[in-house]
Amino acid sequence: MENPENIFIETSALLKSRNEWLLIGQSGKTFALERDEIELTFERGRIILGFLGEKGFQIWRVANCQVKDEKIIFDVTRNFEKEREKIQLVPRILARALGDAVELARLEKANQIARLIVSETQNSKLIRVALNEENGRFAHIIFETASGEQMAALADVAEQATPELFLTTAILWLAQLERRKKKPVSKMWILTEKKQTKNLQKLHALLRENYQRQIKLWEIFRKGTKARTDEESSLKEVASLKIKDLWRAKKSKFLLETSFEVSRTAREIISLAPEKTDFLFTKNGESLRFRGLPFARVRKVLNEEKVWFGIEKNKQILNETSRREFFELLENLEIYRQFNSPNKRHALFRLAPEAWLEAILHRNIKLLDRNLILSPVYNQFRASADRIDLLALRRDGRLVIIELKVSPDREMIFQAIDYWRKIELHRRQGNLQTAKIFGDMEIVDEPSIVYLAAPTLSFHRDFDFLAKTVTPEIEIYHFDLNENWRESLKVLCIEKIQNRFQPKIDVF
């Protein structure tokens, strides 16, 4: 970088000219900052950038700096150039203009889809097209059929929605439309792209029958991979599946690690804090976790065990030079990753809270239910590409899938039942019994059960309503946990989802 001092002076002046900035990281994550939350200094011939991020105040050395259309683009490094990042600072006014352009493109796509509906539905007319108010990622379309009935259509114009989010959004919007005093709407189409259809179709099969009748899936069929115009597209209704149709799938791929032997190096690291450290076998080696937070990875390279450590994406290798930093990390984990942490805003306390809860239950699953036996290899099992929270067996031989949350998640119920579908398919195909994931214990030939566990205030306000839309064929239990679970985990009450109006079971 030529003339760093001049670049520093010019960039500092530009930073001071605006009160609000939007920080965009290399991963695409954004963070809103005020002017006094950004520090740019010139020290010993180097430009140093500091800013407040989600992991606290970060400091980087600037390797290069460019200004393009009022955007400041920094190439930054730290940790002796082992970590590199590209950071953009965009004035909030400019960011709003970019946001307007994105909104306009999404609205244009929404209108294309609306025209497609009208052209494909005989004698129908368009009533309204808009983007959803919450985030502008979904098209809200109202159209009227030849009989005068108004219907709704929902489309993902941002092309980012998971099946769980898509279905959640559809059900909540439909409920809102049904409550309208003037011309309430009771039927909806979900318009999907080809890549979304299959998984949405399977999730749709797990709804109650009345919701399956009210909500139908339609695929946008494009003639050619680049087709975008109305003339090049058509609509095709997607067949509704029943639960029994889900079990006709071909033999599914069973993902279970073949080796469960812990390496010597991993055992040595675990011995430094055995009551707080566990491990997972991953495709990148053994991942070591301190109260659920991954902090080190052990992997064989040319028949030699190597260790990488750190809590961020770019980890450093453990050697004589970095040994001191490794033990400083362990010391900080001991200090900050505990229920009475001196700084509860510290990244080591805040990161991976669900994994922390999982680690507590992994140590003692009977804190949740005395009748459970945890699979000794639960953390090696995969359903598709997902790793489960906890997989257990009740004493009566029923398989139990445990989904954990520590913050409100609107899609929780649909994430859980989709996971139930994947596990249940493996159970019915005999994969779990063959793999002996519970040793010689027998898994009975009865449907799996779902446990949803979270601190009382961490169930989303829409949870009760969304839970009632799920087929009663899935047996689901709702576990309220105490808010100070890090200190001492307790189950406050248990409720079967299918018995919402029955008295709760008091377990004090």
C-alpha positions as CSV (number, residue, x, y, z in Angstrom):
1,M,0.0,0.0,0.0
2,E,1.6,3.2,-1.2
3,N,1.5,6.4,0.9
4,P,-0.4,4.9,3.9
5,E,-0.3,8.2,5.8
6,N,-2.1,10.0,3.0
7,I,-4.6,7.2,2.7
8,F,-5.2,7.4,6.4
9,I,-5.9,11.1,6.3
10,E,-8.3,10.9,3.4
11,T,-10.1,7.9,4.8
12,S,-10.4,9.4,8.3
13,A,-12.0,12.5,6.7
14,L,-14.5,10.4,4.8
15,L,-15.4,8.4,8.0
16,K,-16.0,11.7,9.9
17,S,-18.3,13.0,7.2
18,R,-21.0,10.4,7.9
19,N,-22.8,9.6,11.2
20,E,-23.9,6.1,10.3
21,W,-22.2,3.3,8.4
22,L,-23.1,-0.3,7.5
23,L,-20.2,-2.8,7.9
24,I,-20.3,-5.7,5.4
25,G,-18.0,-8.6,6.2
26,Q,-16.5,-11.1,3.7
27,S,-19.3,-13.6,4.5
28,G,-22.0,-11.1,3.7
29,K,-23.0,-10.4,7.3
30,T,-23.8,-6.8,8.0
31,F,-23.5,-4.7,11.2
32,A,-24.8,-1.2,11.7
33,L,-22.3,1.2,13.2
34,E,-22.3,4.8,14.4
35,R,-19.3,7.0,13.7
36,D,-17.9,6.8,17.2
37,E,-18.0,3.0,17.0
38,I,-15.3,3.0,14.3
39,E,-11.6,3.8,15.1
40,L,-9.0,4.4,12.5
41,T,-5.5,5.2,13.8
42,F,-2.0,5.5,12.2
43,E,0.7,3.8,14.3
44,R,4.3,3.2,13.3
45,G,3.6,3.6,9.6
46,R,0.5,1.3,9.7
47,I,-3.2,2.0,9.5
48,I,-5.1,0.2,12.3
49,L,-8.9,-0.3,12.0
50,G,-11.0,-1.0,15.1
51,F,-14.8,-1.4,15.2
52,L,-17.5,-2.8,17.4
53,G,-18.8,-6.1,16.1
54,E,-21.0,-9.0,17.3
55,K,-18.0,-10.6,19.0
56,G,-17.0,-7.4,20.8
57,F,-14.5,-4.7,19.8
58,Q,-12.2,-6.0,17.0
59,I,-8.8,-4.7,15.9
60,W,-7.2,-5.3,12.5
61,R,-4.2,-4.0,10.5
62,V,-5.1,-2.5,7.2
63,A,-3.2,-4.1,4.3
64,N,-5.0,-2.2,1.6
65,C,-7.7,0.5,1.4
66,Q,-9.8,1.7,-1.6
67,V,-12.7,4.2,-1.9
68,K,-15.3,3.4,-4.6
69,D,-18.5,5.5,-4.9
70,E,-18.3,6.5,-1.2
71,K,-17.8,2.9,-0.1
72,I,-14.6,2.2,1.8
73,I,-13.1,-1.2,1.1
74,F,-10.5,-2.5,3.6
75,D,-8.3,-5.6,3.1
76,V,-7.3,-6.4,6.7
77,T,-5.2,-8.9,8.6
78,R,-4.4,-9.9,12.1
79,N,-2.7,-12.7,14.1
80,F,0.6,-12.3,12.1
81,E,-1.4,-12.4,8.8
82,K,-2.9,-15.8,9.6
83,E,-6.4,-14.2,9.5
84,R,-7.5,-12.2,6.5
85,E,-10.8,-10.4,5.9
86,K,-12.3,-8.0,3.4
87,I,-14.5,-5.4,5.1
88,Q,-16.7,-2.8,3.4
89,L,-18.0,0.3,5.1
90,V,-21.0,1.8,3.3
91,P,-22.8,5.0,4.3
92,R,-26.2,4.1,5.6
93,I,-27.9,6.5,3.1
94,L,-26.2,4.7,0.2
95,A,-27.1,1.3,1.8
96,R,-30.7,2.4,1.9
97,A,-30.5,3.2,-1.8
98,L,-29.1,-0.3,-2.5
99,G,-31.9,-1.7,-0.4
100,D,-34.4,0.2,-2.5
101,A,-32.9,-1.4,-5.7
102,V,-33.2,-4.9,-4.1
103,E,-36.8,-4.2,-3.1
104,L,-37.7,-3.0,-6.6
105,A,-36.2,-6.2,-8.2
106,R,-38.1,-8.4,-5.7
107,L,-41.4,-6.5,-6.4
108,E,-40.8,-6.9,-10.2
109,K,-40.4,-10.6,-9.7
110,A,-43.6,-10.7,-7.5
111,N,-45.5,-9.0,-10.3
112,Q,-44.1,-11.5,-12.9
113,I,-45.4,-14.4,-10.7
114,A,-48.8,-12.6,-10.2
115,R,-49.2,-12.3,-14.0
116,L,-48.3,-16.0,-14.4
117,I,-51.0,-17.0,-11.9
118,V,-53.7,-14.9,-13.8
119,S,-52.6,-16.2,-17.2
120,E,-52.7,-19.8,-15.9
121,T,-56.0,-19.5,-14.0
122,Q,-59.0,-19.2,-16.3
123,N,-61.1,-16.0,-15.8
124,S,-59.2,-14.9,-12.7
125,K,-58.2,-11.4,-11.9
126,L,-55.4,-9.9,-9.9
127,I,-56.4,-8.0,-6.7
128,R,-53.1,-7.1,-5.0
129,V,-49.4,-7.7,-5.2
130,A,-47.0,-6.6,-2.4
131,L,-43.9,-7.7,-0.5
132,N,-44.3,-8.9,3.1
133,E,-43.8,-6.1,5.6
134,E,-41.4,-8.1,7.9
135,N,-38.5,-8.4,5.5
136,G,-39.7,-8.0,1.9
137,R,-38.5,-11.5,1.0
138,F,-41.9,-13.0,0.1
139,A,-44.5,-12.0,-2.5
140,H,-48.0,-11.6,-1.1
141,I,-50.4,-12.0,-4.0
142,I,-54.3,-11.9,-3.8
143,F,-56.3,-13.0,-6.8
144,E,-60.0,-13.6,-7.5
145,T,-61.3,-16.7,-9.3
146,A,-64.1,-16.9,-11.8
147,S,-66.5,-17.7,-9.0
148,G,-65.6,-14.6,-7.1
149,E,-63.6,-16.3,-4.4
150,Q,-60.5,-14.5,-3.3
151,M,-57.3,-16.7,-2.8
152,A,-53.8,-15.9,-1.7
153,A,-50.4,-16.9,-3.2
154,L,-47.0,-16.8,-1.5
155,A,-43.7,-16.9,-3.3
156,D,-40.1,-16.6,-2.2
157,V,-38.8,-13.7,-4.2
158,A,-35.5,-13.6,-2.4
159,E,-34.8,-17.3,-3.2
160,Q,-33.4,-17.9,0.3
161,A,-36.2,-19.4,2.4
162,T,-35.9,-22.9,3.9
163,P,-38.9,-25.2,3.6
164,E,-39.5,-24.6,7.4
165,L,-39.5,-20.8,7.0
166,F,-41.6,-21.0,3.8
167,L,-44.4,-23.1,5.5
168,T,-44.3,-21.0,8.7
169,T,-44.7,-17.8,6.8
170,A,-47.6,-19.3,4.7
171,I,-49.5,-20.5,7.7
172,L,-49.2,-17.3,9.7
173,W,-50.2,-15.1,6.7
174,L,-53.2,-17.4,6.0
175,A,-54.3,-17.0,9.6
176,Q,-54.1,-13.3,9.2
177,L,-56.2,-13.3,6.0
178,E,-58.8,-15.6,7.6
179,R,-59.4,-13.0,10.3
180,R,-60.2,-10.2,7.8
181,K,-63.7,-8.9,8.2
182,K,-64.1,-8.0,4.6
183,K,-63.6,-10.9,2.1
184,P,-61.6,-13.3,4.3
185,V,-59.3,-15.7,2.5
186,S,-59.2,-19.3,3.5
187,K,-57.1,-20.9,0.6
188,M,-53.5,-20.4,-0.3
189,W,-51.0,-21.4,-3.0
190,I,-47.4,-21.7,-2.2
191,L,-45.4,-21.1,-5.4
192,T,-42.1,-22.9,-5.4
193,E,-39.1,-23.1,-7.6
194,K,-38.0,-26.7,-8.7
195,K,-35.1,-26.8,-6.1
196,Q,-37.6,-26.2,-3.2
197,T,-40.5,-28.4,-4.3
198,K,-39.4,-31.8,-3.1
199,N,-38.6,-30.9,0.5
200,L,-41.6,-28.6,0.8
201,Q,-43.8,-31.4,-0.4
202,K,-42.5,-33.7,2.3
203,L,-43.0,-31.1,5.0
204,H,-46.5,-30.3,3.7
205,A,-47.4,-34.0,4.2
206,L,-46.9,-33.6,8.0
207,L,-49.6,-30.9,8.4
208,R,-53.1,-31.6,9.7
209,E,-55.5,-32.6,6.9
210,N,-57.5,-29.3,7.1
211,Y,-54.3,-27.3,6.5
212,Q,-53.3,-29.6,3.6
213,R,-56.6,-28.8,2.0
214,Q,-56.2,-25.1,2.6
215,I,-52.6,-24.8,1.4
216,K,-51.6,-26.2,-1.9
217,L,-48.2,-26.3,-3.6
218,W,-47.6,-25.2,-7.1
219,E,-44.2,-25.4,-8.9
220,I,-43.1,-22.6,-11.3
221,F,-42.1,-24.7,-14.3
222,R,-39.5,-22.8,-16.5
223,K,-38.8,-23.8,-20.1
224,G,-35.0,-23.7,-20.0
225,T,-32.7,-23.0,-17.2
226,K,-32.6,-19.2,-17.9
227,A,-36.3,-18.7,-18.4
228,R,-37.6,-15.7,-16.5
229,T,-40.3,-14.1,-18.5
230,D,-44.0,-15.0,-18.2
231,E,-44.1,-16.6,-21.7
232,E,-41.3,-19.0,-20.8
233,S,-42.9,-20.2,-17.6
234,S,-46.0,-22.1,-16.5
235,L,-47.5,-23.5,-13.3
236,K,-47.8,-27.1,-12.3
237,E,-49.7,-28.3,-9.3
238,V,-47.7,-30.5,-6.9
239,A,-49.4,-33.6,-5.6
240,S,-50.2,-33.6,-1.9
241,L,-48.6,-36.6,-0.1
242,K,-49.9,-38.5,2.9
243,I,-47.5,-39.6,5.7
244,K,-47.5,-43.2,4.5
245,D,-46.2,-42.0,1.1
246,L,-43.0,-40.7,2.9
247,W,-42.0,-44.3,3.8
248,R,-41.9,-45.5,0.2
249,A,-38.6,-43.7,-0.4
250,K,-35.7,-45.8,-1.7
251,K,-33.2,-47.0,0.9
252,S,-31.8,-43.8,2.3
253,K,-28.1,-43.1,2.8
254,F,-27.1,-43.8,6.4
255,L,-24.4,-41.4,7.6
256,L,-22.5,-42.8,10.6
257,E,-18.8,-42.3,11.2
258,T,-16.9,-45.6,11.0
259,S,-14.3,-44.9,13.6
260,F,-15.0,-43.9,17.2
261,E,-11.5,-44.2,18.6
262,V,-10.4,-41.0,20.3
263,S,-6.8,-39.9,19.4
264,R,-4.1,-39.6,22.0
265,T,-3.8,-35.9,21.4
266,A,-7.5,-35.4,21.9
267,R,-7.5,-37.4,25.1
268,E,-4.6,-35.2,26.4
269,I,-6.5,-32.0,25.7
270,I,-9.7,-33.4,27.2
271,S,-7.8,-34.3,30.4
272,L,-7.1,-30.6,31.0
273,A,-10.8,-30.1,31.8
274,P,-12.5,-33.5,31.6
275,E,-15.8,-32.4,33.2
276,K,-16.2,-29.5,30.7
277,T,-14.8,-30.9,27.5
278,D,-16.4,-33.3,25.0
279,F,-15.7,-34.2,21.4
280,L,-17.4,-34.8,18.0
281,F,-16.0,-36.8,15.1
282,T,-16.4,-34.7,12.0
283,K,-15.1,-35.0,8.4
284,N,-12.3,-32.5,9.4
285,G,-11.2,-34.6,12.4
286,E,-12.1,-34.6,16.1
287,S,-13.7,-31.3,17.2
288,L,-13.2,-30.6,20.9
289,R,-15.8,-28.5,22.7
290,F,-15.6,-26.6,26.0
291,R,-19.2,-26.6,27.4
292,G,-20.4,-27.0,23.8
293,L,-18.1,-24.4,22.2
294,P,-15.7,-25.8,19.7
295,F,-12.2,-24.6,20.5
296,A,-9.8,-27.1,19.0
297,R,-9.6,-29.7,16.2
298,V,-7.4,-32.7,16.0
299,R,-6.6,-34.3,12.7
300,K,-4.0,-36.7,11.3
301,V,-1.8,-35.3,8.6
302,L,0.8,-37.7,7.1
303,N,0.2,-40.1,10.0
304,E,1.0,-37.3,12.5
305,E,-1.7,-35.8,14.8
306,K,-2.0,-32.1,14.4
307,V,-4.0,-29.6,16.5
308,W,-5.7,-26.4,15.3
309,F,-7.3,-24.1,17.9
310,G,-9.4,-20.9,18.2
311,I,-13.1,-20.1,18.3
312,E,-13.2,-18.2,15.0
313,K,-13.4,-19.7,11.5
314,N,-9.6,-19.3,10.8
315,K,-7.9,-21.4,13.4
316,Q,-4.1,-21.5,14.1
317,I,-2.0,-24.6,14.4
318,L,-0.7,-25.6,17.8
319,N,3.1,-25.6,18.0
320,E,5.8,-24.2,20.3
321,T,5.3,-20.7,19.1
322,S,1.5,-20.7,19.7
323,R,1.5,-22.9,22.8
324,R,1.1,-19.9,25.1
325,E,-1.9,-18.6,23.1
326,F,-3.6,-22.1,23.3
327,F,-3.3,-22.2,27.1
328,E,-4.5,-18.5,27.3
329,L,-7.6,-19.6,25.4
330,L,-8.2,-22.5,27.8
331,E,-7.8,-20.1,30.8
332,N,-10.3,-17.7,29.3
333,L,-12.8,-20.5,28.6
334,E,-12.5,-21.4,32.3
335,I,-13.1,-17.8,33.3
336,Y,-15.8,-16.7,31.0
337,R,-17.7,-19.9,29.9
338,Q,-19.4,-20.5,33.2
339,F,-22.8,-19.5,34.6
340,N,-21.3,-16.8,36.9
341,S,-19.0,-15.4,34.2
342,P,-17.6,-12.0,35.2
343,N,-18.6,-10.6,31.7
344,K,-21.8,-12.1,30.2
345,R,-21.3,-10.0,27.1
346,H,-18.0,-11.8,26.4
347,A,-18.0,-13.9,23.2
348,L,-16.9,-17.0,25.1
349,F,-20.0,-16.8,27.3
350,R,-22.5,-15.9,24.5
351,L,-21.4,-18.1,21.6
352,A,-23.1,-21.5,20.9
353,P,-25.7,-21.4,23.7
354,E,-27.7,-24.4,22.4
355,A,-24.5,-26.4,22.2
356,W,-23.9,-25.5,25.8
357,L,-27.4,-26.8,26.8
358,E,-26.7,-29.9,24.7
359,A,-23.4,-30.5,26.5
360,I,-25.2,-30.4,29.9
361,L,-27.8,-32.9,28.8
362,H,-25.1,-35.1,27.2
363,R,-23.5,-35.3,30.6
364,N,-26.7,-36.2,32.3
365,I,-29.8,-36.8,30.0
366,K,-31.8,-37.8,33.1
367,L,-32.1,-34.1,34.0
368,L,-34.6,-34.0,31.2
369,D,-36.3,-37.4,31.6
370,R,-35.3,-40.2,34.0
371,N,-36.5,-42.8,31.5
372,L,-34.0,-41.9,28.8
373,I,-30.8,-43.6,27.7
374,L,-28.6,-41.5,25.4
375,S,-27.1,-43.1,22.4
376,P,-23.3,-43.5,23.0
377,V,-22.7,-42.5,19.4
378,Y,-25.5,-39.9,19.1
379,N,-23.1,-37.2,18.0
380,Q,-21.7,-39.3,15.1
381,F,-25.1,-39.9,13.5
382,R,-26.3,-37.8,10.6
383,A,-29.8,-37.6,9.0
384,S,-29.0,-36.2,5.6
385,A,-26.4,-33.6,6.2
386,D,-27.7,-32.6,9.6
387,R,-26.4,-33.5,13.0
388,I,-29.1,-34.1,15.6
389,D,-29.2,-32.3,18.9
390,L,-29.8,-35.5,21.0
391,L,-31.0,-39.0,20.1
392,A,-32.2,-41.2,23.0
393,L,-34.1,-44.3,23.8
394,R,-36.9,-44.6,26.4
395,R,-36.8,-47.6,28.6
396,D,-39.8,-49.0,26.7
397,G,-37.7,-49.0,23.5
398,R,-39.3,-45.9,21.9
399,L,-36.9,-43.7,20.0
400,V,-36.8,-40.1,21.2
401,I,-35.6,-37.1,19.1
402,I,-34.6,-34.1,21.3
403,E,-34.7,-30.6,19.8
404,L,-33.2,-27.8,21.9
405,K,-33.5,-24.0,21.7
406,V,-32.4,-21.2,24.0
407,S,-33.9,-18.3,22.0
408,P,-37.3,-17.9,20.3
409,D,-37.3,-19.6,16.9
410,R,-40.5,-19.4,15.0
411,E,-39.6,-22.4,12.7
412,M,-38.8,-24.7,15.7
413,I,-41.9,-26.9,15.3
414,F,-41.3,-27.5,11.6
415,Q,-37.6,-28.1,12.0
416,A,-38.4,-30.7,14.6
417,I,-41.0,-32.6,12.5
418,D,-38.8,-32.5,9.4
419,Y,-36.1,-34.1,11.5
420,W,-38.6,-36.6,12.8
421,R,-39.4,-37.6,9.2
422,K,-35.7,-38.2,8.4
423,I,-35.1,-40.2,11.6
424,E,-38.3,-42.2,11.3
425,L,-37.4,-43.2,7.7
426,H,-34.1,-44.6,9.0
427,R,-35.9,-46.4,11.9
428,R,-38.4,-48.0,9.5
429,Q,-35.7,-49.1,7.1
430,G,-33.8,-50.7,10.0
431,N,-30.7,-48.6,9.7
432,L,-30.6,-47.6,13.4
433,Q,-30.9,-51.1,14.7
434,T,-28.4,-52.4,12.2
435,A,-25.9,-49.8,13.3
436,K,-26.4,-50.7,17.0
437,I,-26.5,-47.0,18.0
438,F,-27.8,-48.1,21.4
439,G,-25.6,-51.2,21.6
440,D,-27.6,-54.4,22.0
441,M,-30.7,-52.6,23.2
442,E,-33.7,-53.0,20.9
443,I,-35.6,-50.2,19.2
444,V,-39.2,-51.2,19.2
445,D,-41.3,-51.0,16.1
446,E,-43.3,-47.9,17.1
447,P,-43.0,-44.3,15.8
448,S,-40.4,-42.1,17.2
449,I,-41.3,-39.4,19.7
450,V,-40.2,-35.7,19.7
451,Y,-39.1,-33.7,22.7
452,L,-39.0,-30.0,22.3
453,A,-37.0,-28.4,25.1
454,A,-36.3,-24.7,25.8
455,P,-36.3,-22.2,28.6
456,T,-39.9,-21.0,29.3
457,L,-39.4,-17.6,27.7
458,S,-37.5,-19.1,24.7
459,F,-40.6,-20.6,23.0
460,H,-41.7,-18.3,20.3
461,R,-45.0,-16.5,20.8
462,D,-46.5,-18.3,17.7
463,F,-45.4,-21.7,18.9
464,D,-48.7,-22.8,20.3
465,F,-50.6,-21.9,17.1
466,L,-48.1,-23.4,14.8
467,A,-47.9,-26.6,16.9
468,K,-51.7,-27.1,16.3
469,T,-51.2,-27.3,12.5
470,V,-49.0,-30.4,12.8
471,T,-50.6,-33.9,12.2
472,P,-51.5,-35.6,15.5
473,E,-49.7,-38.7,14.2
474,I,-46.5,-37.3,15.5
475,E,-46.2,-37.6,19.3
476,I,-44.6,-34.3,20.5
477,Y,-43.8,-33.2,24.1
478,H,-43.1,-29.6,25.1
479,F,-40.5,-29.2,28.0
480,D,-40.3,-25.9,29.8
481,L,-36.8,-25.4,31.3
482,N,-35.7,-22.9,33.9
483,E,-34.1,-19.7,32.7
484,N,-30.9,-20.1,34.7
485,W,-30.2,-23.6,33.1
486,R,-26.5,-22.9,32.9
487,E,-26.2,-22.9,36.7
488,S,-28.6,-25.8,37.4
489,L,-30.9,-27.3,34.8
490,K,-34.4,-28.1,35.9
491,V,-37.6,-29.1,34.0
492,L,-40.5,-26.9,35.2
493,C,-43.3,-28.7,33.3
494,I,-44.0,-31.2,30.5
495,E,-46.9,-31.0,28.1
496,K,-48.0,-33.2,25.3
497,I,-48.7,-31.0,22.2
498,Q,-51.7,-33.1,21.3
499,N,-53.3,-32.3,24.7
500,R,-52.9,-28.5,24.8
501,F,-56.0,-28.0,26.8
502,Q,-55.3,-30.6,29.5
503,P,-53.7,-29.7,32.8
504,K,-49.9,-29.5,32.8
505,I,-47.8,-32.1,34.6
506,D,-46.2,-30.4,37.6
507,V,-42.6,-31.8,38.1
508,F,-41.4,-29.5,40.9
